[in-house]
Every structure is written in C-alpha cells, then in structure tokens.
Amino acid sequence: MLNNEQVHCISRGVTPSILELLAFRDYGKIQDYAGETWLMLKQDLLQTLQNQPDWGIREAQVDIFLHEGLIDDATKTVERDTYYDCKLVHRVMDAAVSRRADWVIDNVRRRAEPIME
C-alpha cells in the first residue's frame, strides 16, 4: 500500500519503481490526487502496467485491468500461471467468459488436462 507522499508523487508521473508498491486500493487515491491530469496519468499508468508483466504486482494489475474493462490485458497477466486453482485466474475467467469464451475454454482445458491424465 502506498503512503500519501508516494501517491502524491505518482499523481505527477508514473515511475516504474513505484509500481512495485502498487495495490488496487491505491488506484483510486492516485486518481483523486491527480485531479485534472488523471486521464493522461491513467494512460501512462496502464501502459506501464501493460509493459511490465513480470513485476510482483499481478493482483493489482488484474484488479486495475478488470476495473478499466481491459479483459485482454487481464488475460495476458494471468496467462503464464499454470496452477489449476489460482483464484486470480478464476476471477479473470469470470470476467472474460462473456467476451472471450474461447480463451476461458482453452484455459480450463489446459489446466484440467494434467489432472485428468
């Protein structure tokens, strides 16, 4: 979780190092602090999150992508997770089923086949 000083710094520009501390609850704080610059900052933040998939903030990435309706980005974030009972993957599947049923079916199949063998 970010402190108020860190949120204020982010509201002036996204830096990759600060993303390591990001949690979804901070996303709203950043928006509040950013004020009129939110739309530009949001695009910068989303682009940075999309381009940095291997940092230890996958849950925040998924939460933000789902919040913004970016299903494809959320699916890319969890794509490499192979654990069959990953709650994060299940959340993305629930969100994606109406728009990306093919992705959900492929993922369920890929995760179930090793168990069934």
C-alpha positions as CSV (number, residue, x, y, z in Angstrom):
1,M,0.0,0.0,0.0
2,L,1.3,3.4,-0.9
3,N,1.5,6.2,1.6
4,N,0.1,9.7,0.9
5,E,3.5,11.1,-0.2
6,Q,4.0,8.2,-2.7
7,V,0.5,8.7,-4.1
8,H,1.2,12.4,-4.5
9,C,4.4,11.7,-6.3
10,I,2.7,9.2,-8.7
11,S,0.0,11.9,-9.4
12,R,2.8,13.9,-11.0
13,G,4.0,11.0,-13.1
14,V,4.3,7.2,-13.2
15,T,7.7,5.7,-12.4
16,P,8.3,2.0,-12.8
17,S,9.9,1.7,-9.3
18,I,6.8,2.9,-7.6
19,L,4.7,0.3,-9.3
20,E,6.3,-2.4,-7.2
21,L,4.3,-0.9,-4.3
22,L,1.0,-0.5,-6.1
23,A,-2.2,-2.1,-4.9
24,F,-5.7,-1.6,-6.3
25,R,-6.9,0.5,-3.4
26,D,-4.1,3.0,-4.3
27,Y,-5.6,3.4,-7.8
28,G,-8.5,5.5,-6.6
29,K,-6.2,7.6,-4.4
30,I,-3.9,8.3,-7.4
31,Q,-7.0,9.4,-9.3
32,D,-8.1,11.7,-6.5
33,Y,-4.7,13.3,-6.2
34,A,-4.2,13.6,-10.0
35,G,-7.3,15.8,-10.5
36,E,-7.3,17.2,-14.0
37,T,-4.3,15.3,-15.1
38,W,-5.9,11.9,-14.3
39,L,-6.7,10.9,-17.9
40,M,-3.1,11.4,-19.1
41,L,-1.7,9.8,-15.9
42,K,-4.1,6.9,-16.2
43,Q,-2.9,6.2,-19.8
44,D,0.7,6.3,-18.6
45,L,-0.1,4.0,-15.7
46,L,-2.0,1.5,-17.8
47,Q,0.8,1.5,-20.4
48,T,3.4,0.9,-17.8
49,L,1.4,-1.9,-16.2
50,Q,0.9,-3.5,-19.7
51,N,4.6,-3.4,-20.4
52,Q,5.8,-4.7,-17.1
53,P,4.0,-8.0,-16.7
54,D,6.7,-9.8,-14.5
55,W,6.7,-7.5,-11.5
56,G,5.3,-8.7,-8.3
57,I,2.0,-6.8,-8.7
58,R,-0.1,-9.2,-10.6
59,E,-3.1,-8.9,-8.4
60,A,-3.1,-5.1,-8.7
61,Q,-2.6,-5.4,-12.5
62,V,-5.6,-7.7,-12.8
63,D,-7.8,-5.6,-10.5
64,I,-6.9,-2.4,-12.4
65,F,-7.3,-4.1,-15.9
66,L,-10.7,-5.6,-14.9
67,H,-11.8,-2.3,-13.4
68,E,-11.0,-0.5,-16.7
69,G,-12.6,-3.2,-18.8
70,L,-9.3,-4.3,-20.3
71,I,-10.0,-8.0,-20.4
72,D,-7.3,-8.8,-22.9
73,D,-4.7,-7.2,-20.6
74,A,-6.0,-9.1,-17.6
75,T,-5.9,-12.4,-19.6
76,K,-2.2,-11.7,-20.6
77,T,-1.3,-11.0,-17.0
78,V,-2.5,-14.5,-15.8
79,E,-1.6,-16.4,-18.9
80,R,1.6,-17.9,-17.5
81,D,0.0,-19.1,-14.3
82,T,-0.3,-22.8,-14.5
83,Y,-1.7,-23.6,-11.1
84,Y,-5.2,-25.1,-11.6
85,D,-6.7,-23.5,-8.5
86,C,-5.4,-19.9,-8.9
87,K,-8.1,-17.6,-7.6
88,L,-6.7,-14.7,-9.7
89,V,-7.1,-16.8,-12.9
90,H,-10.6,-17.7,-11.9
91,R,-11.5,-14.0,-11.4
92,V,-10.2,-13.2,-14.9
93,M,-12.1,-16.2,-16.4
94,D,-15.4,-15.0,-14.7
95,A,-14.9,-11.5,-16.2
96,A,-13.8,-12.8,-19.6
97,V,-16.4,-15.5,-20.2
98,S,-19.0,-13.2,-21.9
99,R,-16.4,-11.6,-24.2
100,R,-13.6,-14.2,-24.5
101,A,-15.3,-17.5,-24.1
102,D,-12.7,-19.1,-26.3
103,W,-9.9,-18.0,-24.0
104,V,-11.8,-19.3,-21.0
105,I,-12.4,-22.7,-22.6
106,D,-8.8,-23.0,-23.7
107,N,-7.6,-22.1,-20.2
108,V,-9.9,-24.5,-18.4
109,R,-8.9,-27.3,-20.8
110,R,-5.2,-26.6,-20.4
111,R,-5.4,-26.6,-16.6
112,A,-7.7,-29.7,-16.4
113,E,-5.8,-32.0,-18.8
114,P,-2.8,-32.6,-16.5
115,I,-5.2,-33.5,-13.6
116,M,-7.3,-35.9,-15.8
117,E,-4.2,-37.8,-17.1
